Amino acid sequence: MNQHSDLIAFIRRLHFYIGFFIGPFIFIAALTGTLYVLTPQLEGWVYHHELTAPAQGKVQPLSTQVNAALQSLDKPLTIKSVRPAPQPGDTTRVLFRDPTLTKYQARTVFVDPVSLEIRGTLASYGTSGVLPLRIAIDFMHKDLLLGDVGRYYSELAASWMWIAALGGTILWWRQKAPKRRTKFNTYARHRHNHSRIGIWISLGLLFFSATGLTWSKWAGANIAQWRHTIGWVTPTPSRHIPQAKAVPVTIQTEKFDEIQATARHFGIDANKIEIVPAYQKNQAWMVKEIDRRWPTQVDSVAINPQNLSVISHAEFEKFPLVAKLIRWGIDAHMGVLFGLINQIILALFGISLCCIIVFGYAMWWKKRPQAGNGFTPLRQAWAPLSIPIKCLIALTTLVLSLALPVLGISVILFCVFDVIRWQLTSVRAELV
């Protein structure tokens, strides 16, 4: 074999290892991600009572709505933010910090902005404000409901998915298609389906791997540091008020009306906004647009509550191109950028990804080695490679391992497993 063929053989073996060992994690991530993007409408049906405001008439001042939410609590809680009803028929959300919930969740009271009826109280999570049903699916997707330990699974899947996509594309390019499909045997049919669907979604695999890594624990921190170093940081308003002391202040609910009016006058015109109060005298209130559909509305302003002056602001229209692409990429990953169309595309992608993993295992099962023989170790494909290619692969692996630590650890585990299998095969051969 020449060096080119040797390299293809190594890529094929690595692709098999990724599919065999990492495939289950990618499958779970794809399945739970698909469930997540398919459930916004279901959430609207399940929590219809909390989300809808049937009363008709004059909308009460926002401060009055906040007071109604405060009076409904069975214990004192701190207001985290307020999301006014985006349109008639919707409820206003008053979010409270609740120590019984996780760090990023809030106890949310849903208020009818006309009658001030409390329509319900639920936990909500994130900028999207997802409710308990989708919170469970979201955390299943992110960490299998295992907390920080579970986050390694999704980071492992995202770290390898793009490599699997590139390797699979190379193998597809190299493979020879059968002359007649009618003569496909079972293995060839599985291989055809696996490679054809894989090529169709290959760009999506790269996209979801990249955007997924930005949320991961270790690789995400490295990516955030890298973005900061080269200036690819999303602009955010500064909330610091110069010459003001860092002393606690009591929130007056009337301020919500004043802050909202000031933000609207300044140009915050999205229907969906969030008002974040400040509990220190040297901090400004924040008003953010939170409509991430197309066209994206995510402008934000910081307002001094003492004199209602805007001290800082960030307009999406003036974001650097990279910051816009990052925003759109994350929103597309979550299925909110283009609404229903985005959901359908992501669902088709997720189902397709699950299918190619199933076809991959079916290929292995059809040509699985007989008991006792094991499968070809990666070491056997590594040995014929030339020294320059080995050095290039080793250097690339080292760089990737530093950037993607979970990938690096899994490479070590691959090697340990491979050595053990090699030794067991050698011992078995000697006994025979």
N, C-alpha and C positions, 0 to 999 in steps of 0.2 A: 504493500500500500504506500502511496505517496503521502507527503505531509498534509496535503489538502484533504485527502480522504480520511487520514488519521484524525484531523481536527473535526471533521463532520461526525466521525464515530464517537469522539469525546462529547460533542454537543448533544448527540442523540442519547448518550448514556446519562448525561447531566439532566437532560429534559425528562428522562424517565424517572430519575431520582426525585426531581421536583414534583412531578405528577404523583408519584407513589407516596411520598412522605408529606409533602406540603398540600397536595390536592384536597384532602379532607378539610383543612383549615380554609382554603380558598372557597370550597363548596359551601361551608357554613356561612362565610362572609357574604357570598353571592346570594344565598337563599334568604338570609335575614335582611340584607339590603333590599332585596326585591320586595319582601313583605313590608318593609318600611315605606317604600315609595308608593305602594299600592293602597296604603291605609288612610290617607288624609280624608277621603270621602267617608270611609267607615267611621273615623273619629268624629266627623261632623254629625253622623247619624247617632252614634252611641252617646255623645254628649250634647245632643240637640237642645236639651232643656237649659244647660248651663250657657251655651253659646248664643242662644237667641233671646231677644227682648221683645215680647209681644205688645207691650204698652205703646200707645200712640199719643202724641202730643208734644209739648215743649220739652226739650232736653234740659235737665237740671244742670246747674254749674258743676264743673268737674270736682271742685272742693266739696260740694254737698254729696256727690257720689262717693268720694273717698271717705267722708265722715260716716256714711252708711256702712261701708265696708269695715271700718274700724269698730263700729258699734256692734257688728255681727260676730266679732271674735269672742271666743270663750276664754282667751288669755291674751295679754298684751304682746304684740309683735311689732317689729320695726318694718316700716314701708321700704321695700326694695325699689319698686318702680310702679308706674301707672301707665296703662295702655288704654287711652280713650276709645270708645266704640268707633270703629272705622267707618261705619255706615248705618243708616236706620235699620233697625231689626237686630243689630248686634249688641252684645253686652260690653260694658267697660270692665277691664281686668285690673284689679288692684293686687299687686304682688307683694308678699311679705316674706321676710327672712324667717325661716322656721328651723330651729336647731335639730328638730327631729328628722329633717330631710337632708339629703346630700348637699354638698357645697353649691352645686349649680342648679339645684331645684328651688322652687319657691312655692309657698302656700298662696294660691290664687283665689281671690273672691270675685265672683262674677255678678255685676250689678246692672240692673235694668236702668239705663240712663234717664228714663222718663219717670217711671214709678218709684225708683229706688229699691225695688224688690231685689232681695238677694237670691239669685237664681241657682246658686250652688257654690261649693268650695272644693277645689281640686289641686293636686300638685301639678305644676307645669315645669317645663325644662327648656332652656336654650332660647335663642333669639326667635326661633320659629314658634315658641310657646306650645310645644307638643304636650299632650295630656297623658294620663297614666297608661292607656293602651299603647300608644306609640313610644312612650318612655321605656316601657318594658322591651319593645322590639328594638329600639335604638341601643339600649344597653346590652341586649343580646348580641347585636351586630358588633358593638364595640368591644365588649369584654366578657361575653357569655354570662353576664350577671355575677361575675366573680370578683369585681372590683379591679384594682390595679394589676393584680396577678393575671387576670384574664386579658388585659390589654396586649399581652405578648402574643396572643393568638392572632389578633387582627394585624399587628405589626409584622408578624412572620409572614402572613398571607400577602400583605402589600409589598413586603421587601422582595419576595420571589416572583410575584405575578408578572412584572415587566420582563424579567429574565426569561421566564417560561414563554412569554409572548415572542420575544426576539428569537429565542432558540427554535420555537415552533415554526416561525416564519422562514428561518433558514432551512430547516428540514423540509418544509413544504416546497420551497423553491428547488431543492435538490431532488426530491422524489420524482419518480417516473410514474405518470398516470397510466392505469391499465387501458388497453386499447378498446375494450368493450365492457361497459358497465354491467351488462347482463351476466357476465361471468364472474362477478364479484362473489367471493366466498364470504363467510360471516366475518372473518377477521378483516378482510379488505374493505368490507362495507363499513365496519366500525372505524377503520383508519380513515376512509374517505370522509365520513361524517365528522370525525374528530378534527381533521386538518381543514376541511372546507369551512366549517363553522368557526374554527379558530382564526382563520384568515379574515373572515368577515368582521370579527370583533377585536382583532389585534390592536387597532388604534385605541379602542375603548379600554383594553387591558392596560395599555401604557398610561392612559389618562387617569383611570381609577386607582392605579398603583401610585402615581405621583400625588394625586389629591388625597388619597388615603394616608399616605405617609406623613402629610402635614399635620394630621391629628394624632399620630402615634406618639408614644411616650419618649423613646430615646431618639429615634430618627427625627421625629417632629421637633425636638429641642435643637438638634443639630441644624435642621433646615431653618428654623427661626433665627438662630445665631448667624447663619450664612446670609440670610435675607437682610438682617440688620447690618451686617458688615458691608455688603455691597449696595445698601440703600434701597432695597426692595421692600420697604415697610409701608403698610397701609396708613395713610394720614389719619390722625385722630386729634380732635381738639384738646388743648391743654385745659384742665379744670382748675389750675392753680391761680388764685387771686393774689396778685402782688400786694405787699404791705399789709396783709391781713394775718391775724394771729390764728394759730392752729388750736382753737378752743371749741369745745362742743357747742352746738346750737340745737334748739328745739324746732322741729318742723311745724310750721303753721300751714294748715291745709289750704288756706286761701291763696297761698303762693302758687299752687298748681294752676289756678285760673290765670294768674299774672304771667307765669312762666310760659304757659301754653300760648297765650295771646302774643307775647313777645316773640316766640319762635315762629308763629304763623306770620307775623308782620315782617320778620326777617327773611322769610322765604321757605320755611319748612312747610311744604304743601302736600306731602303724601297723606293719604287717608290713614295709613298705619304708622303711628308714631309711639315712642316710649319716652316717658319723662322720668328721669332718675334724680331724686333729691340728693342734697349734700348735707352731711351731719357735722361738718367742720366749717368754721367761719372763713377759712382760707380756701375753701373749695366751692366751685361753681356748680350749679345744676346743669344737667345734660339733657338735651332733647334730641332724640335720634329717629330718623326715618328707618323703618324696618321692613319695607316692602321690597323683597328681593326678586320679584318677578321681573319680566321684561316690559317696559324699560325699568332698569334698576333704580330704586330710590333709596339711597342710604346716606343722604346728607346728615350732618349733625352740627349742633351748636352748643357752646358752653355759655351760660348766662349767669351773671352776678346777681344773686337774689336781693342784694341790698339796694341797688339802683336800677336793676333790670337792663343792664347793658350787656351786649354780646362781647365777650372777651376773647373768644376764639371760635373758629368754625372750620369745617371740612366739607367740601362739595365734591361729590362723586365725578361730576363733569370735569373737574380739574385734577383728578387723580392721575398719577403717572400710568402709562399704558400697562405696565407690569402689574400694578396694584389692581387695575380694573380686571385684567385677565385672571388674577388670583381670586378676586371676588366672584367673578362669573364661573370660574372652575369649581369653586366650593359649592356654589348654589346649584350648578348643574349636577354635581355629585349627589346632592341631597334631593334632587328632583323638584326644585321649586322655581328654577329660572324661567322656564316656558310653560309652567303649569301642567295641564293634563298631557300635552305632547311630550314634555320632559319625562313625566311618569311612565308613559307607554314605552318610550325608547329605553329607559333604564330597566323596566320590567323585562322587555325582550332581551336586553343584554344579559341581565342576571340569569334568566332561564337558559339562554344559550350557553353561558359559562358553566352552569350546572350540568348541562347536557354534554359538553366536551369532556368534562371530568368523568362523567359516567361512561362515555365512549372510551376514554383512555383506560379506565379500569377493565372495561369489557375486552379491550385489545389484550391487556396483560393476562386476563383470565383465560382467553382463548389460546394464547401461546405461553401460558405459564409453564415454568420448568417442572419436570417431574420431581417428586419428593426426593430429597437428598442431594439434588444437584445444585440447588440455589440459583440465583440469577447472576449474570455477569457483573463482577465488581467494577466500580468506577476506576479503580487502580489499573485494571487491565486495559481500559481505554486510554488512561493517562500515560502509561509506559512508552508507547511508540512515538509520542510527540517529540518534536525536536526541542533542544535546549532553549532557543530563543522564544518559541511559542510557550513553553512551560514557564519561562521567566515572565512573559507578558501576562499570562493567566494568573500567575501568583501575585504579581504586582497589582493587577486590577482587583483581584480578590481582597488584597490587603487594604487598598483604598476604599473599596465598597464596605468592608467590614468596619472601618473606622467611622464611616458616614452612617452606616446602617448596622448598629451593633447586634441586633437580633439575627440578621443575616449572617454575620460573622460567627456567632455562637452556633448557629445551625450548620454552617460549613464544617466546623470542628466536629460536630456530632455526626455529620455525613462521613467524615474521614474515619472517625472511631468505628462507626458501624461497618464501614467498608473494610477496614483492617481486620476486624473480628471475623467477618464473613470470609475474607481471603484466607485467614488462618484455618478456619473450620473446614473450608473446602480443601486446603492443602492436606490437613490431617486425614480427612475422609479419603482423599485420593491415595495417600500412603497406605492406609489400612486395606484398601482394595488391591 
